[in-house]
Amino acid sequence: MNEIVKKYRECRDDYKFDPSIFSKDDELVWKVKYILDHKLSDVEKSFLLFYAEAQSYRKMAEIMNMSHMTVKREIARLRIVIKEELKKL
């Protein structure tokens, strides 16, 4: 798990929240980015970042040395968290 957080920290500046790059048309994107930056832990962000890169539960599970079902459950849980936070904004 420490490797995941380490990789996230190496690339997090590329994903840093900068509201000036969005227009009013991008309100949903702005809200999701805000949630990612302010509501999720580094480990949760790492999961999402790795999933975006791997685009496969099995590939991600292999990299992280865990079952693909564990990865799938965590991604599903994070989706729910993001959706709930969106309702609050």
Phi, psi and omega in degrees: 000327180297327178296323180297311181295321179299314179296320178299313182297328179294329185245005186293334179296330178292338184247015181297141182289125177223096185297341183290342182276351182256147174262177178297334178293339183261034185300317180296317178298317179301316181295316179296316179298319177299315180298316180299319183281330189245343186248343183253149177283169178299321180294317179296317177298321179298317177304311182294319180296314179295322178296319179298324180282315184282324181056028179201132177298320183293318178297316181295317180297322178297315179297320185269357179058051176215172182287151179292334178290325176296316178298315180300316179297318181294317178297317178298319179296318180294324175299317179296316179301314181296316178298318178295319179293324177299321179297330181283336183276000000 
